[in-house]
Amino acid sequence: MKASHRIFWLEHPALALGISAFCGAFVFFEHAFWIAPLWIGYLFFLFPLKSLFHSLLLISIFLFSFFIFSNLPAPGLGRAVFSIHSVQSHSSPFHKGWLYQGTLSAFQSTTGEWPLRLPCSVVYIGDSKLRPKANSDYLLTGHLRQRGSFDFTFKAKSWEPIPNTWTLAEFRYNAKKKIHAILNRHLEDTHTSDFLAALFTGDIENRLLRFEFSRIGLQYLLVISGFHFAILSAFVAFVMRQILSSRKRLWALLFAVTIYFLFVGNTPPVLRSFLAASIFLIGQLLQRRASGLNILGSCLLIEVACDPLIVRNIGFQLSFLSCFGIFLLHAPLQRLLQPFLPVRKFSETIELTLPSQCGYILSSFFSQALRLTIAVNIALFPLLLHHFHRFPWLSLVYNLFTPAWTALSLFLLLMALTTYAVFPLLSLPLFKLVDLSASNLLELISHPPVVIDYGFSYQYPGWALAPYIALIFFAALYTERGKCL
């Protein structure tokens, strides 16, 4: 038992560091003090000396979180320094306006003054010509309100730009609006253009679209993640294959993912995807290979060290845990399904007859989709129940084909937008293809089969998430190493 565990963590040291950093932040914000001794005790059982370093890292992140987030401001009237990260159109049953999301870096009221790093949102309602431009930090005067733990809103009465500050939020807003306007001109249905705009930019302004995807557990497709960065990388590699050498293509890919990261903005899933893509590409440039779990651990360590509060973000939790499930469970599931859906070598495939080759390609696609769907859902099942208290059965069916269909639509969209930027007239057939693909996909999502439109409802307790994750880790390691635990 001990040998198999030692081998695993010796092969994935970055993952262990990321988990130690996560535990430090999680213990502070969720008061789950029992997690720290269990994790450190487990490491001490395997590596007595290395566990001391992990203990130091865990304690450092805990103290860092304590010094920054232990003293929260009292809601009320005051002045705040607001750093804007993003701005987008906002509508409610009562009004329309703009939603600014960012960070409160300071707040001053009659009861005191607080240096902060708290996420905050501000809604502006008024004339669009008078809307504050999201190209600088602001000194706001108004009323601070608290919606939940570490979650604040600010009702601003006045906006005063702070000199010598700058942000990309206004550029992102204008660029995304331009993309949306191009899609509205070239696509017949606004629902389809809203879907493709959300798919490319990550901003979901259509409430019906959000409901339709969340109803069947596909809302993750509308959140910018590694899925989107992978499609972008595949598109750039496809375009540059005949132009650049392999090394220059890597530089082009690194440049492309950086530009896309700056375009969509910094959210937890986006940052993880960007860091993972960057680490992988830099490793390729340096001719160094890294395992997926080590890349995931590096991303976890960097994100938590930069912002410990991120451990409370649902998107962060879903993003990392789904990737952990894929990397950990994909290989065991492949062996488990091998008797039913065998994986053949290329030399064996080309010896098959043409009908058999076509059948094998289809079965391979189905097998890959099935393995990914099972791995992700095994990992996320309790977390989804904990946050949303419901798991839709439709997601098991739709996840077998929807990601691939969405990837095709996004790839065609990238082709259409690129062609539009160079030869606008030549892009018209491509936009027609995009419209055809996306509209048919939305039709299936909007009208799911009623027979299986049910879900499993249960309020999974938060304290039981860590034991569940440990259980699937032990099961996967047992299957992988063939050791008796």
N, C-alpha and C positions, 0 to 999 in steps of 0.2 A: 504493500500500500504506500509506504513512505517513498519508495524509490520512484514510483510512477508520478507522484505529486511533485517530487523534487525535479524530475526531468521536465515536467510541464512548465514549472515556473522558471527554471533555468533557460528554457527556450523562449519564455515570454516575460522578461524582466520589466519591460515598459508597462505591461498590463498590470503587474503587481503594484508599481508605483502609482499608476492612475487610480487603482482601487483604494490605496492608502490615502491619497489626497481626497478622493470622494468621501471616504469614511470620516475624515476629519471635519469636512464641511457638513456632512449629513448628520453627524452626532450633534453639532451645534444647533442647526436649524430645526431638526426634528426631535431633538432630545432623546435619541435612540442610543443611550450610553452603553448598552449591552453589546452593540456591534463592534466597538473598538477593541475590547479585550478578546473577543472571539477571533477577530481577524489577526490581531497581533499574536495571540496565542497559537493560532494555526501556523503563522509564519515562523514563530519561535520553535515550534515542533520540527519544522523543515530546515530552517536556516537560523540558528541561534544568533550569529553575529549580524547578519543582514536584517534581522527583525528589529535591531536597535535603530538602524537608519530609517526604516519604515515607521517606527514609533515616533521618531523625531519629525518626520514629514507630516504624519497625522496630527501631532500636537501643534506643529507650526501652522497648519491650515486652520485648525480649531481656534488658535489664539488670534490669527489674522481675521477670521470671521467675527470673533468676539469683539475685537477692538473697533471694527468698522460698523457692525450691525447690532451691537448690544444696546446702544443708546438711541432710540428712535424718537423723532420729534412728536410733540403733541399737536394733533390737528387743530387748526384755527387760522386766524388772519396773520399774514406775514409776508415776507419777501423771500424769493427763492431763486437760486441760479439753476437754470434748466438747460441741459445739453441735449439737443435734438438728434435722434437716430433715424427717425423715419416720419413721413407725413403722408396721409392718404385721405381720400374723400370718406366722409362719415355721414351716415343717415340713420334716423330713428323714426318711430311713428310720429314724433312731435317736431323734428327739425332736421335740417341738413347743414353740414359744415365740414370741418376738417379735423382729423384726429392726429395729434402730434404725440409721438412716443419717444421717450428718452430717459435721461437720468437726472435726478436732483443731486447736485453736488454740494449744495449748502441751503440751509433754511434758517431764517431769523424771524422771531416773533417777540411779543412782549414778555414771554415766559423764558426765553433763552435763545441760544444760537447753536446750530448743529452742523458740523461737517459731515456730509453724507455721500453715499453711492447707492441710492435707491432708485429702482425703476419707477417711472411716473408717466402718466398720460394726461394730456391737456386737450380739451375740445374747444375749437374756435368756431363761433357762430357769428356770421356777419357778412358784409360785402366782400366778394372775392377780390376786388381791387385793393381792399385794405388788409387782406390776409397777411399776417407776418410771414416773411420769407424764411424758409428753413435753411438758411445758409450761414447762420451764426448762432452762438449761445445767447440766451436771453435772461434778463433780470425781470422776474415776474412779481407782480403785486396782486395779492388776492387771497383765496381761502384754500388751505391744504386739507384734503379729506383722505381718510384711510378706508379702503374697501375691504382689506383683509390683511393677513400677516405679510409685512414687507411689500404691500401693494398700495400705492397712493395715486390719487388724482389731484389736480390743481385747477381750481376755477379762477382763471386769470382775469383781472380787471384792466391791467395794463401790461404791455410788452415793451421792454427797453433793450435794444440790441447791445451786446457787450462788444466793445471794440477789440480788434485783433484776435477774434475767434472765427472759426470757419468749420463748416460741415458739408458733407456731400448730400445731405437729405433732400435739399431742394432740387439738385441735379437729378437724383433718382426719381423724384416725383414727376418732374417734367419729362424725363426719358420714358418712364413707364406710361405716362399719359399719351405720349407720341406713339408708342407701340400699340396701345389700345385703340387709338384713333385709326392707325393703319389697318388693324384687323376689322374695325367697324366698317371701313370703306370697302373691304374686299370680301367680307363674309356676309352671307344673306341673313343669318339669324344672330341677334344680339346675345342670346344665351350661349351660342357657340363661341362667339368672340370673347365673351366674359370668361368662359372656361379656358380658352387658349391663352388669354392674357394672364389669368391666374396661374396657369401652368408654367408660363415663362417668367413672370415677374414675382410670383409669390404673394401678391396682394389680391385678396378675395373680397370684392365689393358686392357681389351678388349673393344675397342671403339664401335664395332658393338653391343656388348651386352648392353652397356650403351644406345645406340640409340634405340634399340628395346624396352627396358623397358620404357624409357622416352616417346617414341612415343604414348604409351597407358596409360601413367600416373601411371606406376608401379615402377618408379625408387626408391621409398622409400623402396622397398623390398631388394634392394642391399645395403642399408645404415644400418649399425648396429644400432638397436633401441630396444625399449622394446619388440617388437615382437620376436627378436632373444634371448633376455634374458629370456623371458617367455618359449620358446622352450627348452632352455638349462636347466632351472629350472625344467620343466616337465620331461626331460630326467633323470636328476640327482635324482629327487624324485622317478621316476619309477625304477631306478637301485637300489637305497638304501632302497626301501620300505621293502624288506624282510631281510635287514641286520641291520639297525639302528632303534632305537626308534624315536618317532616323534620329540622329542627335539634335538636329535643328527642329525636328517635329516635337521633341520633348520640350524644348524651349518655347515653341509656339503654344503647346498645350498648357504649360505653366503660365504663360502670359494670358491665355484665354480664360483659364479658371480664375485668375486674379482679377481680370476685368469684370467677369461675371459676378464675382464676390462683391466687388465695389458697386456693381449695378443693383443687385438685389438687396444689399444691406446685411448688417450683422445680426443674425438671430442664432440661437443655440444650434439647431440642425444645420444651418448654412455654414456656421463657423466650423463645426465638426467635419462637414463634407469638404470644405476648402482646405482645412489643415490636413485631412487624410490624403486628398489629391496632391497637395503640395509636397508632403513628406514622401509619398510614393514616387512622384516625378523627380524630386531631388535625389532620391535614392537611385533611380534609374540613371540619372546624369552622373552620379558618383560611382555607378556600377556596384551598388550595394543593394542587396535584397532584404526586405523586411516582411515579416509575416503580417497578415491582416490583424491579428489580435495585438501585436506590438504597436502597429500604427494606431489602432483604436485606443490602446492604453496611453500612447503619447498625446493623442488629441484630448483624452479625458484629463490627463495631468495638466496640460496647458490651459484648458478652459476653466477648470476648477481653481487653478492658481491665480488666474487673471480675475475671476469673478466667482467667489465661493457660493454666492446666492443662486447661481445658475442651477444648482442641484435641485432646487424646488420647481424648476420649470418643467412642465409636462412634456413639451416638445423635446427637451434635452433628455429626459428619462426614456421616452419612447424611442428616440433616435439611437441612443447608445445601446439600449437593451435589445433592440431589434438586430442591430449589427452583431452584438455579442452572440445572439441566438444563431444567426446565420453562420458565423465563423466557427462556433462551437459544435453545432448540431448538423451542419450540412454533410460532412464526411460520414458520421455514423448513420444518417438517414440514407445516404447513397448505398452503403453496404446492406442496410436493412431492406431496401427496395430492389437490390441487384437481382434476386431471383425472379422478380416480376417485371422489372424494367431494366434489363441489362445495359451496361455501358460498354460499348465496343471500341476497340482501337481503330484508328483511321485505316490501317492496312487491312483490317477485317471488314470494314465498311465498304471499301471500294471493290471487294470481291463479291459483294451481293448483287443481285439483279437490280435493274432500275426501279421496279415497283417496291422491292424490299428496301432499297436505299431511301426512297421517299417515305415509306412507312417508318423506317428507323429514325429519320429526321423528325417526323411528327411526334413519335413516341419519346424521343430525346427531349424535345421542347416541352412536352407534357410532364416528363419525369423531372426536369429541372424546375419547372414552375411548381410542381407538387412538393418537391423537397424544400424550396424556398418558403412556400406557403406554410407548410407544417412547422419548419424551424422558427419562423417569425411568430406564428401564433402560439407555439408552445412557450416561447420566451415572454410574449406580451400578454398572454391570457389573464394572469392575475392582476397585472398593472392596469389593463383596460377595465377590469371589473372594479378595481379600487377607485379609479378616477371617474368612470362613466357608469358603473353599476350595471352594465349590459354588454353582452357580446352577440352581435348579429350573425346568424348562421349563413346569411348570404355572402358574407365576406370570404368564407372558405371557398365558395364557388367562383365568385367574381375575381378573386386574387389569382386564379389559375390563368386568366387570359387578359384581364384589364391592364396590368402593368405593361405587358408587351404591346398591347394596342395603344396605350398612352405614349409609350416610347416611340412608336411609329409616328403618331400624330405630332409629337414634339420634334422628331427628326425632320419630318416634312415641313414643319413650321420654320425651323432653322434654315432649311434650304430656301423656302419662300422669302423669308426676310433678307437673307444674304443676297439672293438674286434681285430682290426689289431695290436694294441699296445700290446695285451696279447697273442692272437692266430692268427697269420697272415693268416694261411690257412683257418680258419673258417670265415674270413671276406670276402672271395671271393663271396659267394652268396649274401651277404649284399651289396657289391659294385655293383653287377648286378642289384639288386632291386633299388638302388639309381640311377644308370644309366638309367634304364627303366623309373622311375618316372620323373627325371629331363629332360631327352631328349624329352619325350612327352609333358611336360609343355612348354619347349622352342619351340617346333614345333607349338604349339598354339599361343605363343606370337610372334614368327617370322612371322607367316602368319595369321594375323587377318582378319576377314571377311571384304571385301571391302565395303559392303553395308552400314556399320555404321562407316567406318574409316574416320570420320569427327570430327571437333571440333568447339567450340565456341571461337571466337577471340575478345578480347576487352582489352584495356589498362586501368585497374582499377586504379583510383588515390589513392596515398598512404594516403592522408588525410582522405579518406572515410573508411579506414579499422577499426578504433576505433569505429565510430558510428555503423558500421555493427555488430561488435562483441558485443557492448552494446545492440543492437536490439535483437540478438538471445539470449542473457542472459536474457533480460526482458521477451521475449516470453517463454523461458524455465521455468523461475521462475513463470510466470503466470500459466502455465500448471501444474507445480509441486505443487504450494501452493494453486491454485484455488482462488487467490486474484485478485481483480480488480486493475490494476496498473494505 
